[in-house]
Amino acid sequence: MNSPSPRSADLAVVACGALSTDIAAIAQQQNWSIDIYPLPPLLHNRPERIAAEVDAAIDELEPRYEHIAIAYADCGTYGALDELCARRGLHRLAGAHCYDLYAGIERMHAEFEAEPGTYVLTDFLALSFERTVIAELGLDRHPELREDYFGNYTRVVWLAGRTQREITEPAARAAAARLGLPLEVIDVGLIPLTTALTEVWTRTTKRS
C-alpha cells in the first residue's frame, strides 16, 4: 500500500485494486464517507500474499481510523483472510471471489454449474486483459501455452457492470477472441457489489 493520505473519514477501506474504482463510484453515489486504500490488483496472481498485505495495511491504518473494513472476498486465500478478520475483529465482503460480488453468489454458482468450463471477466479484467492475464502468464511471449492454460475452457462470460459500455464491450470481445472462445454477456450493474459493501460497512461501524 502507498503511504496513507490524510484522513478524511472515520472508515478506512483496505480494498482489492480491481474493485477500488467501482467502490469509489458507489461511495460517491451513496454519499458514503470512506477513505479507500487499494492494494495492487496483481496480488490476485499470488493469492497466498493477500492476507499478509492486508494485515500490513491494517497495521498502518489502525492508529488513524476508528473503523477499518476489508473490501476483498476470499480471493483464493483459502480462509487466510477469514483468519485475519477473526483475529483482528474485522469484516470482509461475502463470497469466494470478485465474481460473486458482481453477479451474486447464487448466480455465479448457477453459471459454473451450467457450464464448468466458464472463464469470467469483470470490467476490470476485460480492460486490463493484455497486462493482467496475457503478459502475466507469458502468453505474449509464448502463445503456444494458450492450450495449457485455457484448453479446458468452453466460453467467456463477461459480467458487465459499468455504464461505459462503449469502452468495456470491445475490450471483453477482444479478450474472448484472444482466447478463441465465445463471449456471453451478463448485465450485472453494481447492485450486488453495493449490497455487499453496505452489509460490511454496517457490520463494521456497529462493532464496539
C-alpha positions in Angstrom: 0.0 0.0 0.0 1.2 3.5 -0.8 1.8 6.0 2.1 -1.5 6.8 3.7 -3.2 10.0 2.5 -4.6 12.5 5.1 -7.6 11.0 6.9 -10.9 12.4 5.6 -13.4 9.9 7.1 -13.9 7.6 10.1 -13.9 4.4 7.9 -10.9 3.2 6.1 -11.3 0.5 3.4 -8.5 -1.8 2.5 -9.6 -2.7 -1.0 -8.7 -5.0 -3.8 -7.3 -2.8 -6.5 -9.6 -4.5 -9.0 -12.6 -3.2 -7.1 -11.4 0.2 -6.0 -12.7 2.2 -8.9 -16.2 0.7 -8.6 -16.1 1.1 -4.8 -15.3 4.8 -5.2 -18.2 5.3 -7.7 -20.6 3.5 -5.3 -19.4 5.5 -2.4 -20.0 8.8 -4.3 -23.4 7.6 -5.4 -24.4 6.5 -1.9 -22.8 9.5 -0.2 -20.6 7.4 2.0 -17.7 9.0 3.9 -14.9 6.5 3.4 -11.2 6.5 2.6 -10.1 3.8 0.2 -6.7 2.2 0.3 -6.3 -0.1 -2.7 -3.8 -2.9 -2.8 -2.2 -4.0 -6.2 -4.7 -5.9 -8.4 -1.9 -8.3 -9.4 -1.9 -9.8 -6.0 -4.7 -12.0 -7.4 -1.9 -13.8 -9.3 -0.3 -14.6 -5.9 -3.2 -15.0 -3.6 -1.0 -16.5 -0.9 0.3 -13.0 -0.3 -3.1 -11.2 0.0 -3.7 -11.8 3.7 -0.2 -10.6 4.7 -0.6 -7.4 2.5 -4.0 -6.7 4.1 -2.5 -7.3 7.6 0.3 -4.8 6.9 -2.1 -2.2 5.6 -4.3 -2.6 8.7 -1.2 -2.0 10.9 -0.6 1.2 9.0 -4.2 2.4 9.3 -5.3 1.3 12.7 -3.8 4.1 14.7 -5.6 6.7 12.5 -9.1 5.3 12.0 -12.0 4.4 14.2 -13.2 1.7 11.8 -11.5 -0.4 9.1 -13.2 -2.7 6.6 -11.8 -5.2 4.2 -13.1 -5.0 0.6 -12.0 -8.4 -0.5 -13.8 -11.7 -1.0 -11.8 -14.8 -0.1 -10.0 -14.4 -3.4 -8.1 -17.7 -3.3 -6.6 -17.2 0.2 -8.3 -20.4 1.3 -9.5 -18.9 4.6 -6.5 -16.8 5.4 -8.5 -13.6 5.1 -11.1 -15.1 7.4 -8.5 -16.0 10.0 -7.1 -12.4 9.7 -10.6 -10.9 10.2 -11.3 -13.1 13.1 -8.0 -12.3 14.8 -8.4 -8.5 14.3 -12.2 -8.2 14.7 -12.8 -7.0 11.2 -15.2 -7.9 8.3 -14.7 -8.7 4.7 -17.0 -8.9 1.7 -19.0 -12.1 1.4 -18.1 -14.5 -1.4 -15.4 -16.7 -2.7 -14.1 -14.2 -5.4 -14.9 -10.9 -7.0 -17.3 -12.6 -9.5 -19.6 -13.3 -6.5 -19.5 -9.6 -5.7 -20.6 -8.5 -9.1 -23.2 -11.2 -10.0 -24.2 -12.5 -6.6 -23.1 -15.8 -5.1 -26.2 -17.8 -6.3 -26.0 -16.5 -9.8 -22.3 -17.4 -10.2 -22.8 -20.8 -8.7 -25.6 -21.4 -11.3 -23.3 -20.3 -14.1 -20.5 -22.6 -13.1 -22.9 -25.5 -12.6 -24.4 -24.9 -16.0 -21.0 -24.8 -17.8 -18.0 -25.7 -15.6 -15.6 -24.5 -18.4 -16.5 -20.9 -17.9 -13.9 -18.2 -17.8 -15.2 -15.0 -16.2 -14.3 -11.4 -17.0 -15.2 -8.4 -14.9 -14.9 -4.9 -16.4 -11.5 -4.5 -14.8 -10.2 -7.8 -16.2 -11.6 -7.0 -19.6 -9.9 -3.6 -19.7 -6.6 -4.9 -18.3 -6.6 -8.3 -20.0 -3.4 -7.9 -22.0 -1.5 -6.8 -18.9 -3.0 -8.8 -16.1 -3.6 -12.1 -18.0 -1.7 -12.3 -21.3 1.5 -10.7 -20.1 1.4 -12.2 -16.6 1.0 -15.7 -18.0 3.7 -15.1 -20.6 1.3 -15.7 -23.5 2.6 -12.6 -25.2 6.0 -14.3 -25.5 4.8 -17.9 -25.7 1.4 -18.0 -27.4 1.7 -21.8 -27.7 1.0 -22.0 -24.0 -2.6 -20.9 -24.6 -3.8 -24.5 -24.7 -2.1 -25.4 -21.5 -3.8 -22.5 -19.7 -7.2 -22.3 -21.4 -7.7 -25.6 -23.2 -10.4 -26.8 -20.9 -12.5 -23.6 -21.1 -15.6 -23.5 -23.3 -16.8 -20.0 -23.0 -16.1 -16.5 -21.7 -18.7 -14.8 -19.5 -18.4 -11.0 -19.1 -20.1 -9.5 -16.1 -21.0 -6.1 -17.5 -21.1 -3.7 -14.6 -20.1 -0.1 -15.6 -22.0 2.3 -17.7 -19.1 2.9 -20.2 -20.3 0.0 -22.4 -18.6 1.6 -25.5 -15.2 1.0 -23.8 -15.7 -2.2 -21.9 -17.6 -4.3 -24.5 -14.9 -4.1 -27.2 -12.3 -5.0 -24.6 -14.3 -8.0 -23.5 -14.8 -9.2 -27.0 -11.1 -8.8 -27.8 -10.2 -10.8 -24.7 -12.6 -13.6 -25.7 -11.2 -13.6 -29.2 -7.7 -13.7 -27.8 -8.6 -17.0 -26.1 -10.5 -18.3 -29.1 -13.7 -18.7 -27.1 -17.3 -17.4 -27.5 -18.4 -14.5 -25.4 -21.6 -14.3 -23.3 -22.7 -11.1 -21.6 -24.4 -10.9 -18.3 -25.5 -7.4 -17.3 -25.0 -7.2 -13.6 -24.6 -3.5 -12.9 -23.3 -2.6 -9.5 -26.2 -3.5 -7.3 -24.8 -6.8 -5.9 -21.5 -5.1 -5.1 -23.3 -2.2 -3.5 -25.3 -4.6 -1.3 -22.2 -6.5 -0.2 -20.4 -3.2 0.6 -23.4 -1.9 2.6 -23.5 -5.1 4.7 -19.8 -4.8 5.6 -20.0 -1.1 6.3 -23.0 -1.7 8.6 -21.3 -4.5 10.5 -18.0 -2.6 10.7 -19.4 0.7 12.1 -21.6 -1.1 14.6 -18.8 -3.1 16.2 -17.7 -1.9 19.6 
